[in-house]
Amino acid sequence: MAEKSPRRLKLEESLRDDPTDSFLRYGLALQCLREGDVAEGRERLLALIADGPDDEIAAYQQLGQSYAEAEEFEDAARVLRTGVAKARAKGDAHAAAEMEGLLDSLD
């Protein structure tokens, strides 16, 4: 794996100070994905989802997109369907529509 970027190191450092900050956790997951560390990025998104913060509906979309990009369509569809249901339950029509669009593109 390539050397960690300064941004990633900063996010990791910030998380050491506040490991429960869902915004930092999400940001680090995305940074891992951007840097090609897909396994860690996915693990971090899954952990964020498992912890259930209501403001992290976007984690479902990013995880689904990660699976779709790797042509892991079954996993992508499963995650996106759950994300759509969570977004609708929360009243987030925009997030639901984005995930539905991605889901439709898998067919």
DSSP file (Angstrom, degrees, kcal/mol; ACC not computed):
  #  RESIDUE AA STRUCTURE BP1 BP2  ACC     N-H-->O    O-->H-N    N-H-->O    O-->H-N    TCO  KAPPA ALPHA  PHI   PSI    X-CA   Y-CA   Z-CA
    1    1 A M              0   0    0      0, 0.0     3,-0.1     0, 0.0    35,-0.1   0.000 360.0 360.0 360.0 146.2    0.0    0.0    0.0
    2    2 A A        -     0   0    0     33,-0.3     3,-0.1     1,-0.2     2,-0.0  -0.194 360.0 -79.5 -69.0 163.7    1.2    3.5   -0.7
    3    3 A E        -     0   0    0      1,-0.1    -1,-0.2     0, 0.0     2,-0.1  -0.358  56.0-100.0 -63.1 143.7    2.2    5.9    2.0
    4    4 A K        -     0   0    0     -3,-0.1    -1,-0.1     1,-0.1    28,-0.0  -0.404  38.5-116.3 -68.7 141.7   -0.7    7.6    3.8
    5    5 A S     >  -     0   0    0      1,-0.1     4,-2.4    -2,-0.1     5,-0.2  -0.329  21.8-112.5 -72.8 158.3   -1.5   11.1    2.6
    6    6 A P  H  > S+     0   0    0      0, 0.0     4,-2.3     0, 0.0     5,-0.2   0.872 119.3  55.3 -58.0 -36.7   -1.2   14.1    5.0
    7    7 A R  H  > S+     0   0    0      2,-0.2     4,-2.4     1,-0.2     5,-0.2   0.932 108.3  46.9 -62.5 -45.7   -5.0   14.4    4.9
    8    8 A R  H  > S+     0   0    0      1,-0.2     4,-2.6     2,-0.2     5,-0.2   0.919 111.3  51.1 -63.4 -43.1   -5.5   10.8    6.0
    9    9 A L  H  X S+     0   0    0     -4,-2.4     4,-2.4     1,-0.2    -1,-0.2   0.898 110.3  50.1 -60.3 -40.4   -2.9   11.2    8.8
   10   10 A K  H  X S+     0   0    0     -4,-2.3     4,-2.7     2,-0.2    -2,-0.2   0.911 110.5  49.1 -65.0 -42.9   -4.7   14.3   10.0
   11   11 A L  H  X S+     0   0    0     -4,-2.4     4,-2.2     2,-0.2    -2,-0.2   0.920 111.5  49.5 -62.6 -43.1   -8.0   12.5   10.1
   12   12 A E  H  X S+     0   0    0     -4,-2.6     4,-1.4     2,-0.2    -2,-0.2   0.909 111.7  49.2 -61.5 -41.8   -6.5    9.6   12.0
   13   13 A E  H  X S+     0   0    0     -4,-2.4     4,-1.2     1,-0.2     3,-0.3   0.925 110.5  49.9 -63.5 -45.1   -5.0   12.0   14.5
   14   14 A S  H  X S+     0   0    0     -4,-2.7     4,-1.5     1,-0.2     3,-0.3   0.875 108.2  54.0 -62.3 -37.1   -8.3   13.9   14.9
   15   15 A L  H  < S+     0   0    0     -4,-2.2    -1,-0.2     1,-0.2    -2,-0.2   0.801  99.7  60.7 -69.3 -28.5  -10.1   10.6   15.5
   16   16 A R  H  < S+     0   0    0     -4,-1.4    -1,-0.2    -3,-0.3    -2,-0.2   0.869 107.5  46.6 -63.7 -34.2   -7.6    9.6   18.3
   17   17 A D  H  < S+     0   0    0     -4,-1.2    -2,-0.2    -3,-0.3    -1,-0.2   0.834 134.8  12.6 -74.5 -33.2   -8.8   12.8   20.1
   18   18 A D    ><  +     0   0    0     -4,-1.5     3,-1.7     3,-0.1    -1,-0.2  -0.629  66.5 175.7-145.7  80.3  -12.5   12.0   19.4
   19   19 A P  T 3  S+     0   0    0      0, 0.0    -4,-0.1     0, 0.0    -3,-0.1   0.589  79.1  58.5 -67.8  -9.5  -13.1    8.4   18.2
   20   20 A T  T 3  S+     0   0    0     -5,-0.1     2,-0.8     4,-0.0     3,-0.1   0.461  70.1 119.8 -97.6  -0.9  -16.8    8.7   18.2
   21   21 A D    <>  -     0   0    0     -3,-1.7     4,-2.3     1,-0.2     5,-0.2  -0.515  47.1-164.5 -69.7 106.7  -17.0   11.7   15.8
   22   22 A S  H  > S+     0   0    0     -2,-0.8     4,-2.4     1,-0.2     5,-0.2   0.825  85.7  56.4 -65.7 -31.7  -19.1   10.3   13.0
   23   23 A F  H  > S+     0   0    0      2,-0.2     4,-2.4     1,-0.2    -1,-0.2   0.929 110.8  43.6 -64.9 -44.8  -18.2   13.1   10.6
   24   24 A L  H  > S+     0   0    0      2,-0.2     4,-2.6     1,-0.2    -2,-0.2   0.895 113.0  52.4 -66.0 -40.5  -14.4   12.3   11.1
   25   25 A R  H  X S+     0   0    0     -4,-2.3     4,-2.1     2,-0.2    -2,-0.2   0.916 111.6  46.1 -61.8 -43.4  -15.1    8.6   10.8
   26   26 A Y  H  X S+     0   0    0     -4,-2.4     4,-2.4     2,-0.2    -2,-0.2   0.923 112.0  51.4 -65.1 -44.9  -17.0    9.1    7.5
   27   27 A G  H  X S+     0   0    0     -4,-2.4     4,-2.2     1,-0.2    -2,-0.2   0.894 110.3  48.5 -60.1 -41.4  -14.2   11.4    6.2
   28   28 A L  H  X S+     0   0    0     -4,-2.6     4,-2.5     2,-0.2    -1,-0.2   0.894 109.1  53.2 -67.8 -39.1  -11.5    8.9    7.0
   29   29 A A  H  X S+     0   0    0     -4,-2.1     4,-2.1     1,-0.2    -2,-0.2   0.935 111.4  46.2 -59.6 -45.9  -13.5    6.1    5.3
   30   30 A L  H  X S+     0   0    0     -4,-2.4     4,-2.7     1,-0.2    -2,-0.2   0.895 110.7  52.7 -64.6 -39.6  -13.8    8.2    2.1
   31   31 A Q  H  X S+     0   0    0     -4,-2.2     4,-2.0     2,-0.2     6,-0.2   0.902 107.3  52.2 -63.6 -40.0  -10.1    9.1    2.3
   32   32 A C  H  <>S+     0   0    0     -4,-2.5     5,-2.5     1,-0.2     4,-0.2   0.933 110.9  47.6 -60.0 -45.2   -9.2    5.4    2.5
   33   33 A L  H ><5S+     0   0    0     -4,-2.1     3,-1.5     1,-0.2    -2,-0.2   0.920 110.0  52.5 -62.0 -43.4  -11.3    4.7   -0.6
   34   34 A R  H 3<5S+     0   0    0     -4,-2.7    -1,-0.2     1,-0.3    -2,-0.2   0.855 108.7  50.9 -59.7 -35.4   -9.8    7.7   -2.5
   35   35 A E  T 3<5S-     0   0    0     -4,-2.0   -33,-0.3    -5,-0.2    -1,-0.3   0.412 121.8-106.5 -85.2   2.4   -6.3    6.3   -1.7
   36   36 A G  T < 5S+     0   0    0     -3,-1.5     2,-1.6    -4,-0.2     3,-0.2   0.537  82.0 129.5  86.5   5.5   -7.2    2.9   -3.0
   37   37 A D     >< +     0   0    0     -5,-2.5     4,-2.5    -6,-0.2     5,-0.2  -0.549  26.0 161.6 -90.7  70.6   -7.4    1.3    0.5
   38   38 A V  H  >  +     0   0    0     -2,-1.6     4,-3.0     1,-0.2     5,-0.3   0.881  65.1  55.1 -63.2 -42.7  -10.8   -0.2   -0.4
   39   39 A A  H  > S+     0   0    0     -3,-0.2     4,-2.4     1,-0.2    -1,-0.2   0.936 113.0  41.4 -59.5 -47.7  -10.8   -2.9    2.4
   40   40 A E  H  > S+     0   0    0      2,-0.2     4,-2.5     1,-0.2    -1,-0.2   0.908 114.0  53.0 -68.4 -39.9  -10.2   -0.4    5.1
   41   41 A G  H  X S+     0   0    0     -4,-2.5     4,-2.2     1,-0.2    -2,-0.2   0.932 111.9  45.4 -59.2 -46.1  -12.6    2.2    3.6
   42   42 A R  H  X S+     0   0    0     -4,-3.0     4,-3.0     2,-0.2     5,-0.2   0.919 111.1  52.9 -63.7 -43.6  -15.3   -0.4    3.5
   43   43 A E  H  X S+     0   0    0     -4,-2.4     4,-2.3    -5,-0.3    -1,-0.2   0.910 110.3  48.3 -57.9 -42.3  -14.6   -1.6    7.0
   44   44 A R  H  X S+     0   0    0     -4,-2.5     4,-2.1     2,-0.2    -1,-0.2   0.886 112.1  48.2 -68.3 -38.3  -14.8    1.9    8.3
   45   45 A L  H  X S+     0   0    0     -4,-2.2     4,-2.5     2,-0.2    -2,-0.2   0.917 112.0  50.1 -66.3 -42.5  -18.1    2.5    6.5
   46   46 A L  H  X S+     0   0    0     -4,-3.0     4,-2.7     1,-0.2    -2,-0.2   0.894 110.8  49.2 -62.4 -40.2  -19.5   -0.8    7.8
   47   47 A A  H  X S+     0   0    0     -4,-2.3     4,-1.9    -5,-0.2    -1,-0.2   0.903 110.7  50.5 -65.4 -40.3  -18.5    0.1   11.3
   48   48 A L  H  X S+     0   0    0     -4,-2.1     4,-0.7     2,-0.2    -2,-0.2   0.920 112.8  46.0 -62.6 -44.7  -20.1    3.5   11.0
   49   49 A I  H >< S+     0   0    0     -4,-2.5     3,-1.0     1,-0.2    -2,-0.2   0.915 110.6  53.5 -63.8 -43.5  -23.3    1.9    9.7
   50   50 A A  H 3< S+     0   0    0     -4,-2.7    -1,-0.2     1,-0.3    -2,-0.2   0.846 104.8  54.3 -61.9 -34.4  -23.3   -0.7   12.5
   51   51 A D  H 3< S-     0   0    0     -4,-1.9    -1,-0.3    -5,-0.2    -2,-0.2   0.680 104.6-140.5 -75.3 -16.6  -23.0    2.0   15.1
   52   52 A G    <<  +     0   0    0     -3,-1.0     2,-0.3    -4,-0.7    -3,-0.2   0.763  28.5 178.4  70.8  31.9  -26.1    3.5   13.6
   53   53 A P    >   -     0   0    0      0, 0.0     3,-1.7     0, 0.0    -1,-0.2  -0.538  27.2-140.2 -68.0 130.8  -25.6    7.3   13.6
   54   54 A D  T 3  S+     0   0    0     -2,-0.3     3,-0.5     1,-0.3    -2,-0.0   0.746  96.7  60.7 -63.2 -24.9  -28.7    8.8   12.0
   55   55 A D  T 3  S+     0   0    0      1,-0.2     3,-0.3     2,-0.1    -1,-0.3   0.323  87.7  76.7 -88.5  10.7  -26.7   11.4   10.1
   56   56 A E    X>  +     0   0    0     -3,-1.7     3,-1.5     1,-0.2     4,-0.5  -0.111  44.0 125.6-115.3  38.1  -24.6    8.9    8.2
   57   57 A I  H >> S+     0   0    0     -3,-0.5     3,-1.3     1,-0.3     4,-1.0   0.843  70.3  68.5 -57.2 -33.4  -27.1    7.7    5.5
   58   58 A A  H 3> S+     0   0    0     -3,-0.3     4,-2.6     1,-0.3    -1,-0.3   0.744  83.7  71.0 -61.2 -23.3  -24.4    8.7    3.0
   59   59 A A  H <> S+     0   0    0     -3,-1.5     4,-2.4     1,-0.2    -1,-0.3   0.876  95.5  53.0 -62.0 -36.0  -22.3    5.8    4.3
   60   60 A Y  H <X S+     0   0    0     -3,-1.3     4,-2.8    -4,-0.5    -1,-0.2   0.931 109.8  47.8 -63.0 -44.3  -24.7    3.4    2.6
   61   61 A Q  H  X S+     0   0    0     -4,-1.0     4,-2.7     1,-0.2    -2,-0.2   0.933 113.4  46.5 -63.5 -45.5  -24.4    5.2   -0.7
   62   62 A Q  H  X S+     0   0    0     -4,-2.6     4,-2.2     2,-0.2    -1,-0.2   0.894 114.3  47.6 -65.9 -39.2  -20.6    5.3   -0.5
   63   63 A L  H  X S+     0   0    0     -4,-2.4     4,-2.2    -5,-0.2    -2,-0.2   0.930 113.2  48.3 -67.0 -44.2  -20.4    1.6    0.4
   64   64 A G  H  X S+     0   0    0     -4,-2.8     4,-2.5     1,-0.2    -2,-0.2   0.905 111.6  50.3 -60.4 -41.9  -22.8    0.6   -2.3
   65   65 A Q  H  X S+     0   0    0     -4,-2.7     4,-2.8    -5,-0.2    -1,-0.2   0.891 107.5  54.0 -64.1 -39.6  -20.8    2.7   -4.8
   66   66 A S  H  X S+     0   0    0     -4,-2.2     4,-1.2     1,-0.2    -1,-0.2   0.921 111.1  45.2 -61.4 -44.0  -17.6    1.0   -3.7
   67   67 A Y  H  <>S+     0   0    0     -4,-2.2     5,-3.1     2,-0.2     3,-0.3   0.920 112.7  51.3 -64.8 -43.0  -19.1   -2.4   -4.3
   68   68 A A  H ><5S+     0   0    0     -4,-2.5     3,-1.8     1,-0.2    -2,-0.2   0.910 106.9  53.1 -61.2 -43.2  -20.6   -1.3   -7.7
   69   69 A E  H 3<5S+     0   0    0     -4,-2.8    -1,-0.2     1,-0.3    -2,-0.2   0.812 110.1  48.4 -62.9 -29.5  -17.2    0.1   -8.8
   70   70 A A  T 3<5S-     0   0    0     -4,-1.2    -1,-0.3    -3,-0.3    -2,-0.2   0.317 118.1-115.4 -91.1   8.0  -15.7   -3.3   -8.0
   71   71 A E  T < 5S+     0   0    0     -3,-1.8     2,-1.0     1,-0.2    -3,-0.2   0.794  72.5 139.2  60.2  31.1  -18.5   -5.0   -9.9
   72   72 A E     >< +     0   0    0     -5,-3.1     4,-2.3     1,-0.2    -1,-0.2  -0.631  22.3 165.4 -98.0  70.6  -19.7   -6.7   -6.7
   73   73 A F  H  >  +     0   0    0     -2,-1.0     4,-2.8     1,-0.2     5,-0.2   0.806  63.8  55.5 -67.5 -35.1  -23.3   -6.0   -7.8
   74   74 A E  H  > S+     0   0    0      2,-0.2     4,-2.2     1,-0.2    -1,-0.2   0.938 112.7  43.1 -63.5 -45.8  -25.1   -8.3   -5.4
   75   75 A D  H  > S+     0   0    0      2,-0.2     4,-2.4     1,-0.2     5,-0.2   0.903 113.6  52.8 -65.2 -40.9  -23.4   -6.6   -2.4
   76   76 A A  H  X S+     0   0    0     -4,-2.3     4,-2.7     1,-0.2     5,-0.2   0.939 110.3  47.0 -59.5 -48.0  -24.0   -3.2   -3.9
   77   77 A A  H  X S+     0   0    0     -4,-2.8     4,-2.6     1,-0.2     5,-0.2   0.908 111.4  51.4 -62.6 -42.6  -27.7   -3.8   -4.4
   78   78 A R  H  X S+     0   0    0     -4,-2.2     4,-1.8    -5,-0.2    -1,-0.2   0.937 114.0  43.0 -59.8 -48.3  -28.1   -5.2   -0.9
   79   79 A V  H  X S+     0   0    0     -4,-2.4     4,-2.5     1,-0.2    -2,-0.2   0.914 114.6  49.8 -65.4 -44.1  -26.4   -2.1    0.7
   80   80 A L  H  X S+     0   0    0     -4,-2.7     4,-2.7    -5,-0.2    -2,-0.2   0.888 107.9  53.0 -66.6 -39.1  -28.3    0.3   -1.5
   81   81 A R  H  X S+     0   0    0     -4,-2.6     4,-2.1    -5,-0.2    -1,-0.2   0.921 111.9  46.1 -61.5 -42.5  -31.7   -1.2   -0.8
   82   82 A T  H  X S+     0   0    0     -4,-1.8     4,-2.5    -5,-0.2    -2,-0.2   0.918 112.3  51.2 -65.0 -42.2  -31.1   -0.9    2.9
   83   83 A G  H  X S+     0   0    0     -4,-2.5     4,-2.7     2,-0.2    -2,-0.2   0.889 108.4  51.2 -61.8 -40.6  -29.8    2.7    2.4
   84   84 A V  H  X S+     0   0    0     -4,-2.7     4,-2.7     2,-0.2     5,-0.2   0.931 110.9  48.5 -62.1 -46.0  -32.9    3.7    0.5
   85   85 A A  H  X S+     0   0    0     -4,-2.1     4,-2.3     1,-0.2    -2,-0.2   0.915 113.4  47.0 -61.8 -43.2  -35.2    2.3    3.2
   86   86 A K  H  X S+     0   0    0     -4,-2.5     4,-1.7     2,-0.2    -2,-0.2   0.910 112.6  49.7 -64.5 -42.6  -33.2    4.1    5.9
   87   87 A A  H  X>S+     0   0    0     -4,-2.7     5,-3.0     1,-0.2     4,-0.8   0.917 111.8  47.9 -64.3 -43.3  -33.2    7.4    3.9
   88   88 A R  H ><5S+     0   0    0     -4,-2.7     3,-0.8     1,-0.2    -1,-0.2   0.921 109.7  52.8 -62.6 -43.2  -37.0    7.1    3.4
   89   89 A A  H 3<5S+     0   0    0     -4,-2.3    -1,-0.2     1,-0.3    -2,-0.2   0.842 112.0  46.5 -61.4 -32.8  -37.6    6.4    7.0
   90   90 A K  H 3<5S-     0   0    0     -4,-1.7    -1,-0.3    -5,-0.2    -2,-0.2   0.611 117.1-115.3 -83.4 -12.9  -35.6    9.5    7.9
   91   91 A G  T <<5 +     0   0    0     -3,-0.8     2,-1.2    -4,-0.8    -3,-0.2   0.697  68.0 142.3  84.6  20.4  -37.4   11.6    5.3
   92   92 A D     >< +     0   0    0     -5,-3.0     4,-2.1     1,-0.2    -1,-0.2  -0.680  16.9 168.6 -96.8  81.6  -34.3   12.1    3.2
   93   93 A A  H  > S+     0   0    0     -2,-1.2     4,-2.6     1,-0.2    -1,-0.2   0.842  73.0  57.2 -63.7 -35.0  -35.9   11.9   -0.3
   94   94 A H  H  > S+     0   0    0      2,-0.2     4,-2.3     1,-0.2    -1,-0.2   0.949 109.2  43.2 -62.7 -50.2  -32.7   13.3   -2.0
   95   95 A A  H  > S+     0   0    0      1,-0.2     4,-2.3     2,-0.2     5,-0.2   0.903 114.2  51.9 -63.2 -40.5  -30.4   10.6   -0.6
   96   96 A A  H  X S+     0   0    0     -4,-2.1     4,-2.4     1,-0.2    -1,-0.2   0.925 110.1  48.7 -61.2 -44.1  -33.1    7.9   -1.3
   97   97 A A  H  X S+     0   0    0     -4,-2.6     4,-2.3     2,-0.2    -2,-0.2   0.894 110.3  51.1 -64.4 -40.5  -33.3    9.1   -4.9
   98   98 A E  H  X S+     0   0    0     -4,-2.3     4,-2.0     1,-0.2    -1,-0.2   0.926 113.0  45.0 -62.7 -44.2  -29.5    9.1   -5.4
   99   99 A M  H  X S+     0   0    0     -4,-2.3     4,-2.7     1,-0.2    -2,-0.2   0.875 111.1  53.4 -69.3 -35.7  -29.2    5.6   -4.1
  100  100 A E  H  X S+     0   0    0     -4,-2.4     4,-2.8    -5,-0.2    -1,-0.2   0.898 107.7  52.2 -63.3 -39.4  -32.2    4.5   -6.2
  101  101 A G  H  X S+     0   0    0     -4,-2.3     4,-1.5     2,-0.2    -2,-0.2   0.917 111.6  45.2 -61.6 -43.8  -30.5    5.9   -9.3
  102  102 A L  H  X S+     0   0    0     -4,-2.0     4,-0.6     2,-0.2    -2,-0.2   0.908 112.6  52.0 -65.9 -40.9  -27.3    4.0   -8.5
  103  103 A L  H >< S+     0   0    0     -4,-2.7     3,-1.2     1,-0.2     4,-0.4   0.914 108.1  51.3 -61.1 -43.9  -29.3    0.9   -7.8
  104  104 A D  H >< S+     0   0    0     -4,-2.8     3,-1.0     1,-0.3    -1,-0.2   0.828 103.3  59.9 -62.9 -32.0  -31.1    1.2  -11.2
  105  105 A S  H 3< S+     0   0    0     -4,-1.5    -1,-0.3     1,-0.2    -2,-0.2   0.638  92.5  68.2 -73.2 -12.3  -27.7    1.5  -12.9
  106  106 A L  T <<        0   0    0     -3,-1.2    -1,-0.2    -4,-0.6    -2,-0.2   0.725 360.0 360.0 -77.6 -20.9  -26.7   -1.9  -11.7
  107  107 A D    <         0   0    0     -3,-1.0    -1,-0.2    -4,-0.4    -2,-0.1   0.478 360.0 360.0 -74.2 360.0  -29.3   -3.7  -13.8
